[in-house]
Amino acid sequence: MRKRTGVVAIVAAVGLLSLTACTSISTQPDEAGLTYNAGPISDTAFDTCVGPGNRDWDGPGDQHYTYPFGQRTFAFGGDEGLDGAAISVVTSDNVTMSVSGVTTFALNTDCKTLQQFHERIGIKFQAWMEDGQTTDGWRDMLNIYLKQPLEKAMDAVSKKYGYKALYSDPAVKEKWEDEIVTLASTFIKDQSGSDYFCQPGYAGAGPCGNAVLTLQSPVPPENIRAALTAEQEAVAQNNAQKQKNETVRTELESIRELVKVLGPEAYVLYKAIQDGKVSVVPVPAGSGINVNPPAPK
């Protein structure tokens, strides 16, 4: 009889523990969640996905993970506070250039895909959100699965172009960027193993699409930039001198035409009058006025 009472007491205690130790997951509108059964008497196993802006109650010991939902960015460059450092590329003429940019994407939160992402990648990096914020684990994961494929694509494409064209020709830069976007999309999927990173605004329905990449013009080292500036200044000066020479040639041609018409001596007088070196006093014909030139000093 005492044994039965003891069993009843244990069952009641377990029941009370179950009621008082429930767990819950609450997602914000920009979060998507995963729930895993992990109670004291069960193996850890996937349970369900939790959509944005929802709350779900579970048993004691269950585990919950949240990930970003909707548009996200990964910015890289030389400024502090960005997600990653600038990417270095080598051109066809063996110049190392620095590239800054931003990748805009959405995590694929289709339930099966999100579960697969969490179990293959998220757990390894502890990339889930904490207190509504992304963590160092999330940024480390992006450096591996976004930035490294971008570096590979940029380096492959940049080897086809010279540094001057990439730095100063907008048409070449646009073509270079388009080629990188196409190649990077393939490399990102290959690196992660699936379509985990989608086009901005992806909400789990329809084709995933590709993340959007925006790149700044590659920047060569300071010494090369200074040399390019000097070269451009020399070109500008040369063009200015060419314009001056053309002006002089036009003026000489005008003088030749005047000399043909006036004669050399008359042209000299004409030029002196034009420059204000000779004063002209009009004398009416038949006035009887004689004008003598001043005596030489």
Residue frames relative to the residue before (quaternion, step in Angstrom):
aa qw qx qy qz dx dy dz
M 1.0000 0.0000 0.0000 0.0000 0.00 0.00 0.00
R 0.6460 0.5111 -0.3115 0.4739 3.53 1.01 -0.79
K 0.6232 0.5450 -0.3405 0.4457 3.56 1.05 -0.78
R 0.6508 0.5116 -0.3223 0.4592 3.57 0.94 -0.87
T 0.6380 0.5250 -0.3268 0.4589 3.55 0.98 -0.82
G 0.6424 0.5291 -0.3147 0.4564 3.55 1.04 -0.84
V 0.6478 0.5159 -0.3152 0.4635 3.56 1.01 -0.87
V 0.6438 0.5228 -0.3174 0.4599 3.54 0.96 -0.88
A 0.6463 0.5298 -0.3127 0.4514 3.54 1.01 -0.87
I 0.6537 0.5103 -0.3119 0.4637 3.57 1.00 -0.87
V 0.6501 0.5142 -0.3124 0.4640 3.58 0.95 -0.90
A 0.6540 0.5134 -0.3103 0.4609 3.53 0.98 -0.87
A 0.6477 0.5199 -0.3177 0.4575 3.56 1.04 -0.81
V 0.6465 0.5090 -0.3167 0.4719 3.55 1.00 -0.84
G 0.6427 0.5277 -0.3154 0.4572 3.55 1.02 -0.85
L 0.6514 0.5055 -0.3103 0.4731 3.55 1.01 -0.84
L 0.6283 0.5310 -0.3282 0.4643 3.59 1.05 -0.82
S 0.6513 0.5277 -0.3154 0.4449 3.56 0.99 -0.86
L 0.6826 0.4891 -0.2914 0.4582 3.57 1.02 -0.77
T 0.7568 0.4052 -0.2077 0.4691 3.53 0.99 -0.84
A 0.7310 0.4185 -0.2379 0.4837 3.63 1.19 -0.31
C 0.2582 0.7707 -0.5399 0.2188 3.59 1.09 0.60
T 0.2486 -0.7531 0.5903 0.1501 3.56 -1.15 0.63
S 0.1397 -0.7954 0.5848 0.0763 3.56 -1.21 0.38
I 0.1924 -0.7307 0.6378 0.1494 3.51 -1.35 0.36
S 0.0511 -0.7845 0.6180 -0.0010 3.56 -0.94 0.94
T 0.1379 -0.8132 0.5636 0.0460 3.57 -0.62 1.14
Q 0.4131 -0.6725 0.5601 0.2519 3.53 -1.17 0.72
P 0.6904 -0.4858 0.3204 0.4297 3.63 -1.20 0.25
D 0.7342 0.3688 -0.2353 0.5192 3.62 1.18 -0.41
E 0.6330 0.4962 -0.3367 0.4897 3.59 1.17 0.61
A 0.1160 -0.7417 0.6532 0.0992 3.54 -1.27 0.51
G 0.1967 -0.8373 0.5066 0.0600 3.58 -0.92 0.86
L 0.2352 -0.7250 0.6308 0.1457 3.50 -1.43 0.29
T 0.1445 -0.7748 0.6101 0.0814 3.56 -1.08 0.78
Y 0.1021 -0.7787 0.6182 0.0330 3.56 -1.03 0.92
N 0.4005 -0.6776 0.5610 0.2565 3.56 -0.97 0.91
A 0.1607 0.7887 -0.5746 0.1480 3.57 -0.69 1.08
G 0.1767 0.8288 -0.5085 0.1530 3.57 1.06 0.82
P 0.7077 -0.4863 0.3111 0.4073 3.57 -1.28 0.21
I 0.7736 0.2983 -0.1804 0.5292 3.61 1.14 -0.44
S 0.6822 0.4385 -0.3018 0.5012 3.63 1.18 0.49
D 0.5164 -0.6018 0.5034 0.3430 3.51 -1.26 0.46
T 0.5500 -0.5885 0.4662 0.3657 3.56 -1.24 0.45
A 0.1557 0.7837 -0.5793 0.1609 3.56 -0.64 1.14
F 0.5706 -0.6017 0.4346 0.3514 3.56 -1.09 0.72
D 0.2183 -0.7848 0.5707 0.1034 3.55 -1.02 0.89
T 0.7748 -0.2768 0.2416 0.5144 3.58 0.39 -1.19
C 0.4319 -0.6392 0.5586 0.3049 3.54 -1.37 0.15
V 0.2170 -0.7527 0.6092 0.1233 3.55 -1.18 0.62
G 0.3643 -0.7689 0.4879 0.1950 3.56 -0.61 1.14
P 0.6984 -0.4551 0.3315 0.4419 3.59 -1.26 0.15
G 0.8450 0.1909 -0.1428 0.4787 3.55 -1.12 0.74
N 0.5689 0.5843 -0.3862 0.4310 3.60 1.03 0.76
R 0.1983 -0.7338 0.6324 0.1495 3.54 -1.36 0.32
D 0.0276 -0.7977 0.6019 -0.0259 3.57 -0.97 0.92
W 0.2582 -0.7686 0.5699 0.1334 3.56 -0.98 0.94
D 0.0780 -0.8052 0.5879 0.0013 3.57 -0.99 0.87
G 0.6664 -0.5056 0.3792 0.3955 3.50 -1.37 0.02
P 0.6935 -0.4694 0.3370 0.4302 3.55 -1.30 0.16
G 0.8154 0.2704 -0.2049 0.4691 3.55 -1.03 0.85
D 0.4709 0.6687 -0.4639 0.3406 3.62 1.19 -0.09
Q 0.3374 -0.7583 0.5340 0.1609 3.55 -1.13 0.74
H 0.1236 -0.7992 0.5876 0.0279 3.55 -1.03 0.87
Y 0.0516 -0.7842 0.6184 -0.0001 3.56 -1.09 0.82
T 0.1141 -0.7842 0.6064 0.0657 3.56 -1.01 0.80
Y 0.1186 -0.7755 0.6191 0.0353 3.52 -1.18 0.78
P 0.6324 -0.5417 0.3803 0.4026 3.61 -1.18 0.44
F 0.1419 -0.7619 0.6280 0.0701 3.54 -1.09 0.82
G 0.7637 0.3247 -0.2507 0.4985 3.59 -0.92 0.87
Q 0.7908 -0.3659 0.2265 0.4352 3.54 -1.36 -0.11
R 0.0014 0.7692 -0.6379 0.0369 3.53 -1.02 0.96
T 0.2343 -0.7646 0.5812 0.1505 3.56 -1.28 0.32
F 0.1293 -0.7276 0.6648 0.1091 3.49 -1.36 0.46
A 0.0740 -0.8275 0.5564 -0.0156 3.56 -0.32 1.31
F 0.0345 -0.7978 0.6019 -0.0097 3.55 -0.98 0.88
G 0.3102 0.7353 -0.5529 0.2395 3.57 -1.03 0.78
G 0.7079 -0.4873 0.3294 0.3910 3.53 -1.32 -0.20
D 0.5868 0.5997 -0.3767 0.3926 3.61 1.19 -0.27
E 0.5306 -0.6156 0.4777 0.3337 3.54 -1.19 0.60
G 0.7510 0.4061 -0.2879 0.4339 3.56 -1.20 0.56
L 0.5493 0.5936 -0.4134 0.4183 3.60 1.23 -0.04
D 0.6427 -0.5552 0.3714 0.3751 3.56 -1.27 0.34
G 0.8123 0.0173 0.0119 0.5829 3.59 1.11 -0.55
A 0.5861 -0.5760 0.4382 0.3642 3.55 -1.29 0.34
A 0.6569 -0.4852 0.3930 0.4225 3.56 -1.32 0.26
I 0.3962 -0.7118 0.5347 0.2248 3.56 -1.20 0.61
S 0.2763 -0.7650 0.5636 0.1442 3.58 -0.91 0.96
V 0.0474 -0.7799 0.6240 0.0091 3.55 -1.01 0.89
V 0.2913 -0.7373 0.5837 0.1758 3.57 -1.25 0.49
T 0.3453 -0.7717 0.5053 0.1731 3.58 -0.75 1.07
S 0.7134 -0.4486 0.3223 0.4312 3.56 -1.34 0.08
D 0.7212 0.3822 -0.2415 0.5248 3.59 1.18 -0.53
N 0.5826 -0.6709 0.3318 0.3168 3.53 1.21 0.76
V 0.4488 0.6345 -0.4924 0.3918 3.57 0.99 0.88
T 0.3228 -0.7431 0.5553 0.1877 3.57 -0.88 0.96
M 0.0638 -0.8088 0.5844 -0.0154 3.56 -0.73 1.13
S 0.3633 -0.7315 0.5448 0.1899 3.54 -1.21 0.63
V 0.1189 -0.8090 0.5752 0.0243 3.57 -0.90 0.99
S 0.1210 -0.7561 0.6401 0.0619 3.54 -1.01 0.93
G 0.1689 0.7981 -0.5662 0.1182 3.56 -1.15 0.49
V 0.2887 -0.7325 0.5842 0.1972 3.53 -1.33 -0.21
T 0.2179 -0.7402 0.6235 0.1259 3.52 -1.10 0.83
T 0.1358 -0.7779 0.6108 0.0579 3.57 -0.82 1.02
F 0.1240 0.8098 -0.5493 0.1650 3.58 -0.69 1.09
A 0.2339 -0.7142 0.6254 0.2101 3.53 -1.38 -0.03
L 0.4515 -0.6572 0.5240 0.2995 3.57 -0.99 0.79
N 0.4495 -0.6827 0.5058 0.2757 3.56 -0.93 0.89
T 0.0678 -0.8410 0.5368 -0.0073 3.59 -0.28 1.29
D 0.2361 0.7161 -0.5877 0.2933 3.55 1.08 0.67
C 0.5820 -0.6647 0.3159 0.3458 3.59 -0.65 1.12
K 0.7029 0.4542 -0.2845 0.4677 3.59 0.74 -0.98
T 0.6551 0.5087 -0.3118 0.4635 3.57 1.01 -0.81
L 0.6543 0.5081 -0.3158 0.4625 3.60 0.97 -0.83
Q 0.6255 0.5248 -0.3361 0.4695 3.59 1.02 -0.75
Q 0.6609 0.5023 -0.3004 0.4697 3.56 0.95 -0.89
F 0.6349 0.5220 -0.3267 0.4665 3.59 0.97 -0.82
H 0.6596 0.5165 -0.3095 0.4498 3.59 0.88 -0.92
E 0.7341 0.4414 -0.2466 0.4533 3.58 0.79 -0.99
R 0.7109 0.4425 -0.2655 0.4778 3.61 1.09 -0.63
I 0.8259 0.2098 -0.0558 0.5204 3.54 0.93 -0.93
G 0.6733 0.5455 -0.3107 0.3906 3.58 0.78 -1.03
I 0.6727 0.4905 -0.3043 0.4629 3.59 0.87 -0.92
K 0.6366 0.5546 -0.3343 0.4189 3.57 0.95 -0.86
F 0.7771 0.3179 -0.1628 0.5183 3.59 0.99 -0.84
Q 0.3089 -0.7317 0.5206 0.3133 3.60 1.30 -0.27
A 0.1982 0.8539 -0.4499 0.1707 3.51 1.00 1.00
W 0.4745 0.6757 -0.4549 0.3338 3.63 1.19 0.02
M 0.5963 -0.5915 0.4209 0.3427 3.53 -1.30 0.41
E 0.1336 -0.7607 0.6291 0.0880 3.53 -1.26 0.53
D 0.8408 -0.0166 -0.0450 0.5393 3.55 -0.80 1.09
G 0.7154 -0.4855 0.2477 0.4373 3.54 0.99 0.89
Q 0.6835 0.4580 -0.2781 0.4957 3.59 1.27 0.11
T 0.4784 -0.6204 0.5247 0.3329 3.56 -1.18 0.57
T 0.3408 -0.7682 0.5232 0.1417 3.57 -1.14 0.66
D 0.7030 -0.4055 0.3517 0.4666 3.55 -1.34 -0.08
G 0.6038 0.5679 -0.3534 0.4335 3.57 1.09 -0.65
W 0.6289 0.5230 -0.3183 0.4792 3.58 1.06 -0.77
R 0.6868 0.4731 -0.2843 0.4729 3.59 0.89 -0.92
D 0.6226 0.5246 -0.3445 0.4675 3.59 1.03 -0.71
M 0.6388 0.5297 -0.3204 0.4569 3.55 1.02 -0.84
L 0.6698 0.4991 -0.3034 0.4584 3.60 0.93 -0.87
N 0.6126 0.5484 -0.3479 0.4505 3.59 1.08 -0.68
I 0.6851 0.4628 -0.2806 0.4876 3.59 1.09 -0.68
Y 0.8188 0.3263 -0.1384 0.4515 3.58 0.70 -1.10
L 0.7168 0.3416 -0.2644 0.5473 3.59 1.25 -0.09
K 0.7405 0.4420 -0.2602 0.4342 3.56 0.64 -1.10
Q 0.6621 0.5159 -0.3336 0.4291 3.61 0.81 -0.85
P 0.6588 0.4717 -0.3323 0.4829 3.66 0.90 -0.71
L 0.6143 0.5376 -0.3498 0.4596 3.59 1.09 -0.67
E 0.6368 0.5286 -0.3235 0.4588 3.57 0.95 -0.87
K 0.6587 0.5147 -0.3029 0.4577 3.54 0.94 -0.90
A 0.6749 0.4877 -0.2923 0.4703 3.60 0.93 -0.90
M 0.6587 0.5144 -0.3126 0.4515 3.60 0.91 -0.89
D 0.6675 0.5038 -0.3120 0.4508 3.55 0.88 -0.90
A 0.6542 0.5220 -0.3164 0.4466 3.59 0.97 -0.86
V 0.7132 0.4493 -0.2642 0.4687 3.60 0.88 -0.93
S 0.6533 0.5513 -0.3240 0.4053 3.60 0.93 -0.87
K 0.5823 0.5954 -0.3684 0.4131 3.58 1.14 -0.53
K 0.6328 0.5439 -0.3299 0.4414 3.61 1.24 -0.27
Y 0.7554 0.3790 -0.1804 0.5032 3.60 1.22 -0.35
G 0.4553 -0.6540 0.5338 0.2830 3.54 -1.27 0.53
Y 0.6200 -0.6022 0.3558 0.3554 3.55 -1.11 0.67
K 0.6203 0.5562 -0.3615 0.4185 3.63 1.00 -0.71
A 0.6750 0.4930 -0.2998 0.4599 3.56 0.91 -0.89
L 0.6605 0.5080 -0.3122 0.4562 3.59 0.94 -0.84
Y 0.7044 0.4900 -0.2599 0.4429 3.56 1.02 -0.84
S 0.8495 0.2205 -0.0567 0.4759 3.57 0.90 -0.87
D 0.6785 0.4638 -0.3003 0.4840 3.62 1.20 -0.16
P 0.3550 -0.7722 0.4822 0.2125 3.64 -0.31 1.19
A 0.6375 0.5357 -0.3369 0.4396 3.60 0.99 -0.75
V 0.6552 0.4926 -0.3054 0.4846 3.59 0.99 -0.83
K 0.6406 0.5306 -0.3246 0.4502 3.58 0.97 -0.86
E 0.6530 0.5157 -0.3144 0.4568 3.60 0.98 -0.83
K 0.6574 0.4952 -0.3076 0.4774 3.58 0.96 -0.85
W 0.6240 0.5446 -0.3166 0.4624 3.58 1.02 -0.86
E 0.6752 0.4971 -0.2918 0.4602 3.59 0.90 -0.93
D 0.6435 0.5248 -0.3237 0.4536 3.59 0.94 -0.86
E 0.6589 0.5036 -0.3125 0.4632 3.58 0.93 -0.84
I 0.6454 0.5196 -0.3225 0.4576 3.59 1.00 -0.79
V 0.6342 0.5396 -0.3348 0.4411 3.61 0.92 -0.88
T 0.6650 0.5064 -0.3042 0.4571 3.57 0.90 -0.94
L 0.7090 0.4557 -0.2653 0.4683 3.57 0.84 -0.98
A 0.6437 0.5403 -0.3266 0.4326 3.59 0.97 -0.84
S 0.6060 0.5662 -0.3614 0.4261 3.60 1.00 -0.73
T 0.6611 0.4925 -0.2943 0.4834 3.56 1.01 -0.83
F 0.6814 0.4975 -0.2930 0.4499 3.58 0.89 -0.94
I 0.6317 0.5324 -0.3397 0.4496 3.62 1.00 -0.76
K 0.6675 0.4839 -0.3036 0.4776 3.58 0.91 -0.86
D 0.6462 0.5161 -0.3215 0.4611 3.60 0.97 -0.82
Q 0.6606 0.5274 -0.3123 0.4335 3.59 0.96 -0.86
S 0.7608 0.3800 -0.2034 0.4853 3.58 0.90 -0.92
G 0.4748 -0.6993 0.4212 0.3287 3.57 1.17 -0.51
S 0.8013 0.0698 -0.0502 0.5920 3.60 1.24 -0.05
D 0.6122 -0.5333 0.4272 0.3979 3.57 -1.34 -0.04
Y 0.0947 0.8225 -0.5514 0.1022 3.56 0.37 1.20
F 0.7517 0.3167 -0.1751 0.5514 3.60 1.15 -0.57
C 0.1015 -0.8470 0.5216 -0.0178 3.54 -0.39 1.30
Q 0.6944 -0.4313 0.3620 0.4480 3.52 -1.36 0.00
P 0.6251 -0.5499 0.3810 0.4021 3.63 -1.10 0.56
G 0.7844 0.3199 -0.2373 0.4755 3.56 -1.04 0.75
Y 0.4247 0.7003 -0.4781 0.3172 3.60 1.24 -0.01
A 0.0978 -0.8241 0.5579 0.0082 3.60 -0.81 1.04
G 0.7155 -0.4867 0.2634 0.4264 3.57 1.09 0.59
A 0.6988 0.4125 -0.2788 0.5136 3.59 1.20 0.03
G 0.7986 0.2528 -0.2017 0.5076 3.57 -0.97 0.82
P 0.7536 -0.3703 0.2695 0.4715 3.56 -1.31 -0.12
C 0.5424 -0.6429 0.4465 0.3053 3.53 -1.09 0.80
G 0.2232 -0.7836 0.5466 0.1934 3.60 0.89 -0.86
N 0.5266 -0.6380 0.4714 0.3057 3.55 -1.32 -0.09
A 0.5653 -0.5598 0.4813 0.3679 3.53 -1.24 0.52
V 0.4027 -0.7114 0.5284 0.2291 3.58 -1.17 0.63
L 0.1439 -0.8038 0.5761 0.0355 3.56 -0.84 1.03
T 0.0446 -0.7809 0.6230 0.0031 3.57 -0.88 1.00
L 0.0837 -0.8295 0.5522 -0.0052 3.57 -0.61 1.16
Q 0.3934 -0.6633 0.5800 0.2625 3.54 -1.17 0.67
S 0.6314 -0.5159 0.3968 0.4215 3.58 -1.22 0.33
P 0.5181 -0.6347 0.4624 0.3389 3.62 -0.92 0.80
V 0.2314 -0.7853 0.5656 0.0995 3.56 -1.00 0.85
P 0.3208 -0.7485 0.5444 0.2011 3.62 -0.72 1.01
P 0.6884 -0.4620 0.3413 0.4430 3.62 -1.25 0.15
E 0.6982 -0.5055 0.3226 0.3911 3.56 -1.26 0.50
N 0.6691 0.5103 -0.3220 0.4339 3.60 0.89 -0.87
I 0.6576 0.4870 -0.3133 0.4819 3.58 1.06 -0.69
R 0.6166 0.5305 -0.3500 0.4646 3.59 1.03 -0.70
A 0.6416 0.5174 -0.3217 0.4659 3.59 1.01 -0.82
A 0.6527 0.5085 -0.3157 0.4645 3.59 0.99 -0.82
L 0.6438 0.5147 -0.3224 0.4655 3.59 1.01 -0.78
T 0.6314 0.5275 -0.3276 0.4645 3.57 1.04 -0.78
A 0.6526 0.5050 -0.3084 0.4733 3.58 0.96 -0.89
E 0.6427 0.5248 -0.3204 0.4571 3.56 1.00 -0.81
Q 0.6611 0.4980 -0.3039 0.4717 3.57 0.96 -0.84
E 0.6316 0.5217 -0.3307 0.4686 3.59 1.05 -0.76
A 0.6469 0.5153 -0.3201 0.4621 3.58 0.99 -0.81
V 0.6346 0.5195 -0.3244 0.4714 3.57 1.02 -0.78
A 0.6520 0.5150 -0.3124 0.4604 3.58 0.98 -0.88
Q 0.6587 0.5029 -0.3063 0.4683 3.58 0.97 -0.85
N 0.6438 0.5210 -0.3167 0.4622 3.56 1.01 -0.81
N 0.6488 0.5064 -0.3137 0.4734 3.57 1.00 -0.80
A 0.6370 0.5255 -0.3254 0.4607 3.57 1.04 -0.79
Q 0.6539 0.5050 -0.3087 0.4712 3.58 1.00 -0.82
K 0.6143 0.5366 -0.3450 0.4644 3.57 1.05 -0.73
Q 0.6501 0.5112 -0.3150 0.4657 3.57 1.01 -0.78
K 0.6296 0.5244 -0.3255 0.4718 3.57 1.04 -0.80
N 0.6528 0.5189 -0.3104 0.4563 3.58 0.94 -0.91
E 0.6471 0.5181 -0.3189 0.4596 3.55 1.00 -0.82
T 0.6294 0.5330 -0.3260 0.4620 3.58 1.07 -0.77
V 0.6494 0.5177 -0.3065 0.4652 3.56 1.00 -0.88
R 0.6506 0.5139 -0.3181 0.4598 3.57 0.96 -0.88
T 0.6431 0.5185 -0.3229 0.4619 3.59 0.98 -0.77
E 0.6539 0.5167 -0.3030 0.4621 3.57 1.01 -0.86
L 0.6472 0.5196 -0.3147 0.4605 3.60 0.97 -0.84
E 0.6428 0.5210 -0.3227 0.4596 3.54 0.99 -0.80
S 0.6338 0.5243 -0.3228 0.4681 3.57 1.06 -0.77
I 0.6366 0.5237 -0.3220 0.4656 3.63 1.02 -0.82
R 0.6357 0.5333 -0.3361 0.4455 3.58 0.93 -0.86
E 0.6642 0.5062 -0.3110 0.4538 3.57 0.93 -0.87
L 0.6581 0.5040 -0.3127 0.4637 3.60 1.00 -0.80
V 0.6330 0.5269 -0.3293 0.4617 3.59 1.01 -0.81
K 0.6229 0.5406 -0.3410 0.4511 3.57 1.02 -0.76
V 0.7172 0.4473 -0.2478 0.4734 3.56 0.96 -0.86
L 0.7909 0.3477 -0.1615 0.4770 3.61 0.79 -1.03
G 0.4250 -0.6433 0.5123 0.3784 3.54 1.04 -0.75
P 0.6663 -0.5489 0.3231 0.3878 3.59 -1.12 0.53
E 0.6997 0.4721 -0.2926 0.4493 3.60 0.81 -1.00
A 0.6582 0.5028 -0.3131 0.4648 3.57 0.93 -0.85
Y 0.6261 0.5332 -0.3501 0.4485 3.59 1.03 -0.67
V 0.6208 0.5421 -0.3422 0.4513 3.58 1.06 -0.84
L 0.6576 0.4950 -0.3043 0.4794 3.56 0.97 -0.88
Y 0.6327 0.5401 -0.3212 0.4526 3.57 0.96 -0.88
K 0.6764 0.4936 -0.2896 0.4636 3.57 0.93 -0.92
A 0.6395 0.5246 -0.3264 0.4575 3.58 1.04 -0.82
I 0.6441 0.5041 -0.3185 0.4791 3.56 1.01 -0.83
Q 0.6546 0.5290 -0.3067 0.4445 3.61 0.97 -0.92
D 0.7187 0.4324 -0.2458 0.4859 3.58 1.04 -0.77
G 0.5336 -0.6573 0.3977 0.3535 3.61 1.26 0.03
K 0.4789 0.6847 -0.4305 0.3414 3.59 1.21 0.30
V 0.7423 0.2682 -0.1720 0.5895 3.62 1.26 -0.27
S 0.2989 -0.7495 0.5659 0.1694 3.56 -0.87 1.05
V 0.2150 -0.7778 0.5829 0.0949 3.56 -0.94 0.87
V 0.0711 -0.7828 0.6182 0.0080 3.56 -0.77 1.09
P 0.3327 -0.7578 0.5175 0.2174 3.62 -0.50 1.04
V 0.0900 -0.7868 0.6103 0.0173 3.68 -0.81 1.02
P 0.3916 -0.7315 0.4984 0.2515 3.58 -0.56 1.07
A 0.5448 -0.6168 0.4550 0.3401 3.58 -1.03 0.70
G 0.8218 0.2242 -0.1801 0.4919 3.62 -1.02 0.91
S 0.4591 0.7066 -0.4434 0.3055 3.62 1.20 0.18
G 0.4178 -0.7235 0.4617 0.2980 3.62 1.17 -0.32
I 0.5154 0.6234 -0.4330 0.3979 3.61 1.20 0.26
N 0.1622 -0.7762 0.6045 0.0763 3.50 -0.94 1.00
V 0.1428 -0.7775 0.6092 0.0626 3.59 -0.86 0.97
N 0.1252 -0.7926 0.5952 0.0441 3.55 -0.61 1.18
P 0.4835 -0.6539 0.4859 0.3201 3.58 -0.95 0.72
P 0.5824 -0.5858 0.4215 0.3741 3.60 -1.09 0.60
A 0.5385 -0.6165 0.4666 0.3349 3.51 -1.17 0.73
P 0.5238 -0.6341 0.4569 0.3389 3.55 -0.99 0.72
K 0.4338 -0.6985 0.5176 0.2367 3.57 -1.06 0.87
